[in-house]
Amino acid sequence: MPRVLMVSPQFPPDGSAAAHRVRLLAPHLPTYGWEPTVVSVDPRDYEGRLDPDLASLVPADLRVVRCRAWPARFTRRVGVGDLGIRAFKGLHDGCVSLLRSEPFDAVFITIFPTYPALLGPILKRRFGVPFVLDYSDPWVSAWGQTVGGGPDGRPDLKSRLTRVVALVLEPRVVRKAAAITAVSAGTYEQIRARHREIERTPCVAIPYGGEPADFDRLRRHPRANPHFDATDGNVHLCYVGTLLPLGFETLRAVLGAAGLLRARRPELYRKLRLRFFGTSNQTAPDAPARVLPVARQLGVADCVTEIAPRIDYQAALTVQTQASALLLMGSSERHYTASKLYPGLLAQRPLLAVYHEASSVVEILRRVARPPSARVATYNDTDRAESRVETIYGELAALVEHPCYEAAAVNVRAMNEFSAASLAGTLAGVLDRARTCR
């Protein structure tokens, strides 16, 4: 059986979204003839709160090799918190040790964080092993250009420097890759547009998938939901996940639609509870709210609650399965594909999705589900999100009036194409092809 070394700095018990990429794909690779070994960071070196329940979902027979990272309590004194920088030496040494002592046929490296991608050319040059670069998020994006770590999310010096470094490093890595995978075609098309020299490099879309076994386990062992009473007669429309800087325009459009509901259908507005969880992507209890300040500006704070710190994975699944309906929101970036799409579908709750019309989420939802199980409102570069408030209002009002899930409105066969098991088969095909590129 060919063997793949999967470099994933974030991996359970780390609870960030990036930790799920390899967690979902690796366990299914042996079915398609590939034996995975995961190389990740020692849990002692993660900064955020650990999620032991998430770690328990990792199969015991999946081999995971842990590497130490520089302690953040020291590196942050000089302004360095990026896990990819802190863990680079440890990941490098761990991969070199494995490749010296064992045969591997390919290396698979996830982005984010970005800097471990530099291991690809290093390991290829030293051991002749081909590597596949996997983009969960763009390496070069609006960060440092139109958004950043400055006041009100504006670019600051650090974010601008990060972008400059990304523009220098990315071409040096991608031109050496045997293949590129990404969560959407739009993501890798942007890479190709920046780097014409990779025109012939195989690029394959592998979306964030869903793992039905996660929900099966939750249904066998249900957890208490301390956040709301699903039986109180209100409509709990729940959003679970980070609110990105380029997602605020979409958020304002959704909250603007709630304002129209208050003005035109007050009887429905009184039932609406907009609940946001984990919007900050931080685990600290004092993580700043991102939604409530906007809700106050728009006069709808009375129907909004926000838990800014990231909640654990099983708690997030509990919220999703007990919600009256789920809210999915995109950003102003065309390529944006949320990792929460497939868990949202597997939760079997009605969805309200508000996305750029070019996002793969829109195309997938139209294939997989139709109203009332999924309601979609779109915008584009010309008619931006805040110009679509009326359309979003119509979908929101219909959802609050009839928040029902109809299994018949969901194409289960099409949805199975996006299961973790099915997507692992796609990855195995990429690895088969990369293996010939020594």
C-alpha positions in Angstrom: 0.0 0.0 0.0 1.5 3.4 -0.9 2.0 5.8 2.0 1.3 9.5 2.4 2.7 11.9 5.0 0.0 14.4 5.9 1.3 17.6 7.4 -1.5 19.3 9.4 -0.3 21.7 12.1 -3.8 22.0 13.4 -5.3 18.7 14.4 -7.6 17.5 17.2 -7.6 18.2 20.1 -7.1 21.6 18.5 -10.7 22.8 17.7 -10.1 25.2 14.9 -11.8 24.7 11.5 -8.4 23.8 9.9 -8.1 20.8 12.3 -11.0 19.1 10.5 -9.4 19.0 7.0 -7.1 16.0 7.6 -9.3 14.6 10.4 -12.1 14.0 7.9 -10.0 12.7 5.0 -7.2 10.6 6.5 -9.3 7.9 8.2 -10.9 7.0 4.8 -7.7 6.9 2.7 -7.0 3.2 3.4 -10.3 2.3 1.7 -8.7 3.7 -1.5 -5.3 2.1 -1.1 -3.3 4.8 0.8 -1.9 4.5 4.3 -1.8 7.9 6.0 0.6 9.2 8.7 -0.4 12.5 10.2 2.3 14.9 11.3 1.0 17.6 13.6 1.8 19.8 16.6 2.0 18.6 20.2 -1.2 19.6 22.0 0.9 21.4 24.7 1.9 24.0 22.1 -1.6 25.1 21.0 -2.7 28.4 22.4 -6.5 27.9 22.5 -8.7 25.7 24.6 -8.4 22.0 23.7 -11.4 19.9 22.7 -11.0 16.3 24.1 -14.4 15.3 22.7 -13.2 16.2 19.2 -10.0 14.2 19.7 -12.1 11.2 20.6 -13.6 11.2 17.1 -10.1 10.4 15.6 -9.9 6.7 15.0 -7.4 4.9 17.3 -5.7 3.2 14.4 -4.8 6.5 12.6 -1.1 7.1 13.2 -0.5 10.7 14.4 3.1 11.9 15.0 3.3 15.0 17.3 6.0 17.7 17.0 6.9 20.5 19.4 6.5 24.2 18.6 8.2 27.2 20.1 6.1 28.3 23.1 3.8 31.2 22.2 4.4 32.8 25.6 8.0 33.6 24.4 7.4 34.2 20.6 4.6 36.7 21.2 7.0 38.9 23.1 8.6 39.6 19.7 5.2 39.8 17.9 5.1 36.2 16.5 2.1 34.1 17.3 1.6 32.3 13.9 1.5 28.5 14.6 3.1 27.9 11.2 6.2 29.9 12.2 6.3 28.5 15.7 6.0 24.9 14.6 8.0 25.0 11.4 11.3 23.6 12.8 9.4 20.9 14.8 7.4 19.8 11.7 10.5 19.9 9.6 12.5 17.7 11.9 9.6 15.3 12.4 9.1 14.9 8.6 12.8 14.5 8.0 13.0 11.8 10.7 10.1 9.9 9.2 11.4 10.1 5.7 14.8 9.0 6.7 13.6 5.9 8.3 10.4 4.9 6.4 9.3 4.9 2.7 6.6 7.5 1.8 5.2 8.0 -1.7 3.8 11.5 -1.3 3.5 14.4 1.1 0.2 16.3 1.6 0.4 19.7 3.2 -2.6 21.8 4.4 -2.9 25.6 4.3 -3.7 27.2 6.9 -1.3 28.0 8.5 0.7 28.8 5.4 4.4 28.7 6.3 4.6 24.8 6.6 3.9 24.8 2.8 7.6 25.6 2.5 8.3 22.0 3.7 7.1 20.7 0.3 10.1 21.9 -1.8 12.5 21.2 1.0 11.4 17.6 1.4 11.1 17.1 -2.4 14.7 18.3 -2.9 16.1 16.2 -0.1 14.1 13.0 -0.5 12.7 13.1 -4.0 9.1 12.8 -2.6 6.4 14.6 -4.5 4.0 16.9 -2.5 0.4 18.0 -2.9 -0.5 21.5 -1.6 -4.0 21.7 -0.1 -5.7 25.1 0.1 -8.4 25.4 2.8 -8.0 29.2 2.5 -6.1 31.3 0.0 -2.4 32.0 0.8 -2.7 35.4 -0.8 -6.0 37.1 -0.1 -7.5 40.4 0.9 -5.6 40.2 4.1 -3.1 43.1 4.1 -4.8 44.7 1.1 -8.3 45.7 2.1 -8.6 44.1 5.6 -6.1 43.5 8.3 -5.4 43.7 12.0 -5.7 47.4 12.3 -8.6 49.5 13.8 -12.0 48.5 12.4 -10.4 45.6 10.5 -8.3 47.8 8.3 -4.8 46.8 7.1 -1.9 47.6 9.4 1.8 47.2 9.0 1.9 43.6 10.1 -0.8 42.5 7.8 0.7 44.3 4.9 4.1 42.7 5.5 2.4 39.3 5.8 0.8 39.8 2.3 4.2 40.9 0.8 5.8 37.7 2.2 3.0 35.6 0.9 3.4 37.1 -2.6 7.1 36.2 -2.5 6.8 32.7 -1.1 3.7 31.3 -2.8 5.2 31.1 -6.3 8.3 29.3 -5.0 6.2 26.6 -3.5 3.3 26.1 -6.0 5.7 25.7 -9.0 7.2 22.7 -7.2 4.0 21.0 -6.3 3.0 17.8 -8.0 -0.7 18.8 -7.6 -2.9 21.4 -5.9 -6.1 20.7 -4.1 -8.5 23.3 -2.8 -11.9 23.6 -1.1 -13.3 25.1 -4.3 -12.4 25.5 -8.0 -12.6 29.3 -7.4 -9.8 29.0 -4.9 -7.3 27.2 -7.2 -8.4 29.3 -10.2 -7.1 32.4 -8.4 -3.8 30.6 -7.8 -3.5 29.8 -11.5 -4.3 33.3 -12.4 -1.4 34.6 -10.2 1.0 31.9 -11.4 0.8 31.1 -15.1 3.7 28.7 -14.8 1.5 26.1 -13.0 -1.0 26.0 -15.9 -0.3 22.3 -16.4 -0.2 21.4 -12.7 -3.2 19.2 -11.8 -5.7 21.2 -9.7 -8.7 19.5 -8.0 -11.5 20.8 -5.9 -12.1 18.8 -2.7 -14.7 20.7 -0.6 -14.8 20.5 3.2 -16.9 17.4 3.6 -19.1 16.1 6.4 -18.8 13.0 8.5 -22.2 11.3 9.2 -20.6 9.3 12.0 -20.1 12.5 14.0 -23.9 13.1 14.0 -24.7 9.4 14.5 -22.6 9.5 17.7 -24.3 12.7 18.9 -27.7 11.1 18.4 -26.7 8.0 20.3 -25.2 10.2 23.1 -27.2 13.5 23.1 -25.8 16.5 25.1 -27.6 19.2 27.0 -28.0 22.5 25.2 -27.5 25.3 27.7 -28.0 28.1 25.1 -31.7 27.9 24.3 -34.9 25.9 24.7 -35.7 24.4 21.3 -39.3 23.8 22.4 -40.2 27.3 23.6 -42.2 28.2 20.4 -39.6 30.7 19.1 -37.6 30.3 15.9 -34.0 29.9 16.8 -32.0 30.7 13.7 -28.4 29.8 14.5 -25.0 30.7 13.0 -22.0 28.7 14.1 -18.5 29.7 13.1 -16.1 32.6 12.7 -17.3 35.9 11.3 -14.5 36.9 8.9 -13.6 40.5 8.1 -15.0 40.3 4.6 -18.3 38.8 6.0 -19.5 41.9 7.7 -21.3 43.2 4.6 -23.3 40.0 4.4 -24.0 40.2 8.2 -25.4 43.8 7.8 -27.6 42.6 5.0 -29.0 39.8 7.1 -29.6 42.0 10.1 -31.1 44.6 7.7 -33.6 42.0 6.6 -34.4 41.3 10.3 -35.1 45.0 10.6 -37.6 44.8 7.7 -39.2 41.9 9.4 -39.7 43.9 12.5 -41.3 46.8 10.5 -43.5 44.7 8.2 -44.2 41.5 10.1 -43.9 42.3 13.8 -45.7 39.1 14.8 -42.9 37.1 13.1 -40.1 39.3 14.4 -41.3 38.6 18.0 -40.6 34.9 17.4 -37.2 35.3 15.8 -34.1 34.6 17.8 -30.9 35.1 15.9 -28.1 33.2 17.7 -24.4 33.5 16.8 -21.8 31.1 18.2 -18.0 31.2 18.0 -17.8 34.4 15.9 -14.4 35.5 17.1 -12.5 32.2 16.4 -10.9 32.7 19.8 -11.4 30.5 22.8 -10.7 33.2 25.4 -13.9 33.9 27.5 -13.3 37.7 26.9 -13.2 37.4 23.1 -14.8 40.5 21.7 -18.3 40.4 20.2 -18.5 41.0 16.5 -22.2 40.7 15.8 -23.9 42.6 18.6 -22.3 46.0 17.9 -23.7 45.8 14.3 -27.1 44.6 15.6 -27.2 47.6 17.9 -26.4 50.0 15.1 -29.3 48.5 13.0 -31.7 48.4 15.9 -32.3 44.6 16.1 -30.1 43.8 19.1 -33.3 42.6 21.0 -33.5 39.5 18.8 -29.7 38.8 18.7 -27.5 36.8 21.1 -23.8 36.2 20.6 -21.3 33.9 22.2 -18.1 35.2 20.7 -15.7 32.5 22.0 -15.4 29.4 19.9 -17.5 26.6 21.3 -16.4 22.9 21.3 -17.2 20.7 18.3 -19.8 18.6 20.0 -21.5 21.6 21.5 -21.6 23.1 18.0 -23.2 20.0 16.6 -25.8 20.1 19.4 -26.7 23.7 18.5 -27.0 22.7 14.9 -29.2 19.7 15.5 -31.5 21.5 17.9 -31.8 24.8 16.0 -35.1 25.7 14.4 -33.0 26.6 11.3 -29.4 27.3 10.4 -28.0 30.5 9.0 -25.0 30.2 6.6 -23.3 33.4 5.5 -20.6 34.1 2.9 -18.3 37.0 2.3 -17.6 39.4 -0.4 -14.9 37.0 -1.8 -16.2 35.0 -4.7 -14.3 31.8 -3.8 -15.5 31.6 -0.2 -16.7 28.2 0.7 -17.7 27.6 4.3 -16.5 24.5 6.1 -19.8 24.5 7.9 -21.9 23.8 4.8 -21.8 20.0 5.1 -22.3 19.8 8.8 -25.3 22.1 8.3 -26.7 19.7 5.7 -26.1 16.7 7.9 -27.8 18.4 10.9 -31.1 18.0 8.9 -32.4 21.4 9.8 -33.8 24.0 7.4 -31.1 26.4 6.0 -31.0 30.1 5.1 -27.8 30.6 3.0 -26.7 34.1 1.9 -23.7 33.9 -0.4 -21.9 35.5 -3.4 -23.6 33.9 -6.5 -20.1 32.6 -7.6 -19.5 30.7 -4.4 -19.6 26.9 -4.8 -22.0 26.8 -1.9 -24.7 28.2 -4.1 -24.2 25.6 -6.9 -23.9 22.8 -4.4 -27.1 23.8 -2.5 -29.0 24.0 -5.7 -28.0 20.4 -6.5 -28.5 19.0 -3.1 -31.6 20.8 -1.5 -34.5 23.0 -2.4 -37.1 25.0 -0.3 -38.3 24.6 2.3 -35.2 22.7 3.5 -32.8 25.2 1.9 -33.5 28.8 1.1 -30.7 30.7 -0.8 -30.3 34.5 -1.3 -27.4 35.6 -3.5 -25.5 38.8 -4.4 -22.6 39.6 -6.7 -19.9 42.1 -7.4 -22.3 44.6 -8.9 -25.4 44.0 -6.7 -23.6 43.6 -3.4 -25.0 42.0 -0.3 -26.5 45.2 1.2 -28.4 45.8 -2.0 -30.2 42.5 -1.6 -31.8 43.1 1.8 -35.3 42.9 0.2 -34.5 39.4 -1.2 -33.1 38.2 2.0 -36.1 39.6 3.9 -38.4 37.5 1.7 -36.5 34.3 2.4 -36.2 35.1 6.1 -39.9 35.8 6.5 -40.8 32.6 4.8 -38.4 30.6 7.0 -39.7 32.2 10.3 -43.3 31.6 9.2 -42.7 27.9 8.3 -39.4 26.6 9.7 -39.8 23.1 8.4 -37.4 20.5 7.2 -38.6 18.1 4.4 -36.3 15.1 3.8 -37.9 14.8 0.4 -36.5 18.2 -0.6 -32.9 16.9 -0.1 -31.1 14.8 -2.7 -29.3 12.3 -0.5 -27.4 10.7 -3.3 -26.0 14.1 -4.4 -25.2 14.9 -0.7 -23.2 11.7 -0.4 -20.8 13.0 -3.0 -19.6 15.4 -0.4 -19.2 12.9 2.5 -15.7 12.6 3.9 -15.5 9.1 2.6 -16.3 10.1 -0.9 -13.9 13.1 -0.9 -11.1 10.9 0.4 -11.5 8.9 -2.8 -11.0 12.1 -4.8 -7.8 12.8 -2.8 -6.6 9.3 -3.3 -6.9 9.8 -7.1 -4.8 13.0 -6.7 -2.2 11.1 -4.7 -2.1 8.3 -7.3 -1.3 10.9 -10.0 1.2 12.8 -7.8 3.1 9.6 -7.0 4.2 9.4 -10.6 5.9 12.8 -10.4 9.1 11.9 -8.6 
